[in-house]
């Protein structure tokens, strides 16, 4: 299953079930994952720990 088909399936789920409140949660989790991925092992690591 490709990444694009997963996104399309998620979009169809949101449209069919009217679960629009999930969108900000998913966006936040994706951005948080990107932040952790791109700053892993860098000088920003101590600042990430203060978020949690």
N, C-alpha and C positions, 0 to 999 in steps of 0.2 A: 504494500500500500504506500503510495507516494505521499509526500508532504502536502502537495497541492490537493490531492483528493481528501486528505484529512481535514484541511481547511474548508473545502467545499462542503463536506459532510457536517462539520461543525456549524457552518453558516446556515445550511438547510435545517439543522436542528433548532437553531435560534429562531428562524422564520416560522417553522411549523409549531413550535411549542411556546413561542412568545416569551422566551427566557432572556430578555434583554439585560436583566440585572447581572447576568454572568459575564457580559462583555468587559466591564471595567476590572473585574477580578482576574480574568484571563490576561488582559493587557498588562496589569500590574505584575502578575507572575512572570510573564515573558520578559518584561523590562528588568525585573529583579534578577532573573536568571542570566540575562545578558550582562548586567552589571557585575555579577559574581564571576561569570566566565571571562570577561575582558579585564578584570582587575585582579585576577587570581595571582598571588605571588608578587604583587606590586607594592608600592609605597602606600596605596590607598587601603590596604587590608585593615589597618587599625581603625579606620573610620567606618568600615563596613561592620565591624564588630559592635560599634556603638549603636548601630541601628537596631540590633537585636538585644 
